[in-house]
Amino acid sequence: MIERAYRTAEALGLALWCQDEAGPYQAIPQPGSSWQPVGEPARRPHEYVRGGTAKLLTLFRPATGQVRAEPVEHAPNAVLHPWLQRELTAILDECPPPPAEPGPGRRWADWDPLAAQWGLDDHRPPLRALLIWDNLAGHQSVALHDWLLDHGILPRYTPLAGSWLNLAESVQRILVRRALAGQQPTSARQVMDWLAETVVGWNAAPTPFEWGGKRAARRRRARERHRLGGSGGYTRRPITRCRHKAAYGPKGHQHDN
């Protein structure tokens, strides 16, 4: 469902955003390359004082490359949820109004198999956006979930060990590397300032992300093909485990049952 959303949601008129919290990042010497004069390599102290930590709250729209982010020292629900509601409200204000009659792919039931059971198309506002994020307990707050549905936003949770489905993590790695690699921040405030400045620089010339590529092709082939014992052959139908040995005891004696 998430992969289909990356490929088709924007073309159907649904804004697709990804959300994640990056960090914490410590105010200590950071590994990475830096520009230095020839013969004068950068030197990092082997002793330092930890200057605190910072996190980065991130909303990312792959279709345009736009990033909405805010560096914070801590990201409990009391900080994350109000920030999410403010940013998502501003995002919806920039979106075109939904059509009077939603077409194919614009109904709640097109993206949620339980939409009919919950009556989303009958009792909620028209679907306007999809939000992809991980399945942290704070993201599954009933109050926040209801707020999203009341505003026409359908959250899609990545499965366990499925963080690769969240493109917000991809853009965060780029931003954090640009802000901190090879640097030596001395306080959490300095880390936050550098992260905020990097986000401003990114949004000055954002890079759209597209879903797919060689890894997606390999995953698709892996789902379609089931190799046979390491040979060059494969089958498109999964091979079920042979169970005829289970009917025999450890010495080949058949069980009575």
N, C-alpha and C positions, 0 to 999 in steps of 0.2 A: 504493500500500500504506500509506504514512504517512497520507494523508488518510482512508483507511478506518479506520485505527487510531484517529484522533482521534474519529471518529463512533461507532464501535461497540465498542471494546475494553473500556471501563469497564462498559458494559451487559452484556457477556459475562462479567464477573467478573475481567478482567485489569487490573491496575494499570498505568497508562500514565504514564511520567515522561519529561521532557525534560532534557537536560544540556548545559551550555555553560560556557566560561570567558570572562568579560567582562574587558576591559581590554587593556593596562595603562592605569591612570589616574594621571596625574602629580600630585604635590603642588605645584601652582602655582595661581594665580588661575583659577577656573573661570568660563566664561561662563554667563549665565542671569539670570533675574529674582530679586529679593530684596525684602523689605519694609523700607522706610526711612521715617523721618519726612518730612513734606511740606517741601520746600525743602532737604533734606539728602540728596541722592542718594548712593548707594554709590560709592566711589572705589577703584579698583584701582591698585596700583603698576605703573609701566611697567618697573621693574627688580625682579627677584626672584631668589632662589636656588632651584634645583630641589631638592626635598626627597625625591626617590625616587619609586618607582612601586608600585602595588598592583594585584592582580587579584582577581576574585571567582569562586570555584568555585560553580556553581549547579546544583541539581536542582529541577525544577518539575513539579508535578502539575496539569495544566490543570483537571481535573474538580473539584478542591477549592480550587485557588488556593494550596495549601501550597508553601512554598519552604524548601528545605534548602540553606544557603549557608555558605561560609567564606571570608573575605578572607585572601589570602596575598600575600607579596611576589613570589613566583615560582611558576610552575605547571609544572615539568617532570614527566615521568612518575613520578619518585620521590616527588613530592608528590601528584599527581592520582590515581594508581591506588590507593594505600592509603586516601585519603579516600573515593573512590568505593566501595571495598569495604566500608568501615565504614558509610557511609550506606545503601547498598543492603541490607546485612545487617539494619540496623535497620528499614528499610522492609519487608522481607519478614517480619520478626518481627511487624509490625503487621497484615499481610495475613491473611485467613482461610485455613485450609488448603485445598489444592486438592482437588477432588472425586475420588473413587476412579475414576470413569469420566468422562473429559473429554468434554463435549458439543460441539456444533458451535461452532467458533470458539475452542476451548480447546486445540487440538492444535498442535504445532509446524508441521505441514504446512499449516495454515490461514494461516500468516503467512510461511512461508519456502518458496519453490518448490524449494529443494534439500534440504528436510528429509528426504524419503524417501531421497535419495542418501546423506546423511550418517547416516541412522538415528537422527534425533533423538528420535522418538517411542518408539523401542525401547530406546535406550541412555542417555537423559538423563532427569532428573527431570521431573515435569509442568510445563508452561508456566505461569508465575505472573505475569509482568510483561513489558511492552515498554519498551524504552529508546530514545528518539530522540535522536540527536546527529549532529554533522558527521563527515566522513570524514578527520579528521586522522590522520597516521601513528601517533601515540601511541594513538589510540582503536582501531586495528586490530592492536594487540599480540596475538600468539597466546596468551600467558599470560593476559592479561586477558579475551580472547574466550572461552577455555575456562572461566575462572572464572565468567563470566556464564552460560554454558550449563549448567554444573554446578549453578548455583543457580536454574535455571528462568527466566532472564532472556534475552530475545531482543533483541539490539541491531539497530536499523534506522538505517542511515546515510542522511543527506540527500545528494542528488546534488550535483555541481559546480554552483555558483551557485544552490543550493537552500536557502540559509540561512533563507528565509522560511517553510520548513516546520518550523522549530524554534521552538516557542513560548517556550522558555527565553530566547531573545534578546529577545523582546517584553517579558517581565517584567523582564529585566535593565535595559532602557532606562528603565523606570519607576523602578526602585529607584535606579539611579545618578543620575537626574535629581533625585529627592527628596533624595538624600544630598549631592550635590556642586554642583548648579546655583547659581551666584551666590556660592559660598563660596570661601575662600582657605585651603586646608589648607597646612600648612608642613612636614609629614613624612608618610612612607608609613604610619606607625603611626596618625596622625590620620585619613587616608583609610580605613584598614581599620576603625577604630573607628566612623566614621560609617556606613560600609556595613553593618557588623554591627548597629548600632542601627536602621538603616532596615529591615533584614530582620525584626528583632523586631517593629517596628511594623507591618509588612505582615502578618505571621502573626497578629497580634492580631485582624485583621479581613480575612482574605484574600478576594480576588475571583476566583471561578472564570472560566476562559476557555472559550469555545465555538468550535469550528471552523466556519467558514462566513462568511456575510455577503456584501456586494456584490462584493468582490474574488473570492471563490470562485465566485460566479455568473458573473462575467465570464470567468473562466478556463474554466468549464465550457462556456459558449457558444462561446468561442474554439476549444475542442477539437472541438465539434460542428459548427461552421460554418466554411466557407472562402469568404471574400468574393471576388468576381470583379472585379478591376481597379478597386477603389474605388467600384463602383456599389452600388445598393441591393440587388442580387441576391447570392445566395450558394448554395453547394452543400454538402451534408453529406458528400460524398466528396472527398478531396483530389485536386487536379488535378495530374497528373504532368507534368513538363516535356516540351514537345514536342521530339522528337528528329529530326524528318525533315530539318531543316536540317543536321544533323551529317553527313549522307550526301553533302553537296555541298561543293565547294571554295569558296575565297573569291570566285570569279567566277561561281559558279553551275554549274561543271562537276562532273558527278557522278564520285565516286571509283570506281575499278575494283573496289574491295573492297565 
